[in-house]
Amino acid sequence: MYNEPLYFNTAFLLHSIDAWEQDRKERFNLTSLTESFHESVPALDFIDWQITAVERGYAETMLPLIPNSSNQYIAHQGPLMLLAAEYTGGLALTSLFHLVPIIGFWPSIDNNAGYMWGAKASIKWLTPSCHNLTCKARIEKDKWEGLAKRFANSNKVVVTIPVKMFNGEQLVAVADFTYWAQDINGLKRNAFDVEKIDLLYAHKTKTTAKLIVGLRAIEQEKTVEKRRFDDPYAFMLAGKHGITLARRFSIATPQLQNMVAARTVHLDEAVIQFSQEKSTFNVVNIGAGYDCRFWRLSIENAFIYDLDLPVMLNERKRIFDYSKKNTIRNIEIDLEIQSIDTVLREINSFDPSLPTFFIWEGGSMYFRDENIDTIFTSIIKIMPQGSCIWFDYVSAALIEDTTGIKEVENFTRNMRKMGEPFINGYNDISVLAEKYHLTIQQDIHSGTVLDIEEDIYKHYGFCILRGE
């Protein structure tokens, strides 16, 4: 079994029959791919748009004439034709990127994934469409290798693709679509530079955080006596985007909001208890995102260090009035390339002798073993007596898709399609504790926090580790 990536020549992959058949099997099953597009873009499901053919550099789709799409007025039918044609051209382009999942439509499991967006479109209607509309997009063969090489080298791909639309043999419209595409590694290139960070990567970084705060906001829709926690900041932080994401994910996995509620309640209680045991202490919040815990809880004896990428910290500065909370500090860090202890020791106000409550909320499932080792090793270096680490985790069975629970599979699939795949889980936290010479103070499943017996909650837990 190969553990290392295989490096084939781009031209070979583009022109090899075997390579294309592999691609066709893994990415271009037309029925399942159409279903994925319907799930990601409900409007396509409503009009029953279908993918009918994909070859290298070519795609064909069909917009059927049905009651949901039949209207001769350009304000109705024109946008539907444009929608169908846009995804047709996008399919033709992605056929050149060998086995690369495009975020939003194919599930990804690692950084071998890419983003594609429409940048510009023009369309010319030649005659009213009054039958099934067939959209055809073709990229000239002499452009294949150049486009594929740019993408493979993590550079931006910007290309205009012509799309023709037919009723049978009659040409009814022509369009030109300009697409922008790049893989995740290329997008991350300037992640730590707020001046150079790619706008799409900044959007991606905020999206998962918006989902979580959206789930917290849904809790606030309940009557006061039924709420499991109060978060007066949640609705404003989530915005329309976060609320929509939360509702959409909750359709496939209705238990998700309960899980986030359990996590919020458990961490709130843990940090409050810690604060009652200490006269003064540090809180190191790793990957703070849109967490507003220390803005809504009355904890006055802590120095808070919120760690995250600059793009997220700028969001926090835009939202919160730090003149009201001079004990909260924003610390820029890229966990993939920087050590937590090194970054904190460079902060004059940080006192490593104080007992510290480390929070790693919603993070462990996104990192590989080597990154987790770096994070825990760096924490231990600045973890004096009386300190602890709180973190949440998912089961290894969830990562391996062996839970046998439909709602879990729906959630992991949707996270992969969103470009945020879970890649690490634990069935036994004691292995992690022993490796870093820590003691398990508490290890509890989310269902136990909420007093719910359903098996799905056993795959998401919370742990508090203390130094020995």
Buried (B, 14 or more C-beta within 10 A) or exposed (E): EEEEEEEEEBEEBBBBEEBBEBBBEEBBBBEEBBEBBBBBBEEBBEBBBBBBBBEBBBBBBBBBBEEEBBEEEEEEBBEBBBBBBBBBBBBBBBBBBBEBBBBBBBBBEEBBBBBBBBEEBEBEBEEEBEEBBBBBBBBEEEEBBEBBBBBBEBBEBBBBBBBBBBBEEEEBBBBBBBBBBBBBEBBBBEBBEBEEBBEBBBBBBBBBBBBBBBBBBBBBEEEEEEEBBEBEBBBEBBEEBBBBBBEBBBEBBEBBBBBBBBBBBBBBEBBEEBBEEBEEBBBBBBBBBBBBBBBBBEBEEBBBBBBBBBBBBBBBEEEBEEEEEEBBBBBBBBBEEBBBBEBBEEEEEBBBEBBBBBBBBBBBBBBEEEBBBBBBBBBBEBBEEBBBBBBBBBBBBBBEEEBEBEBBBBBBBBBBBBBBBBBBBBEEBEEBBEEBEBEBBBBEBBBBBBEBEEEBBBBBBBBBBBBE
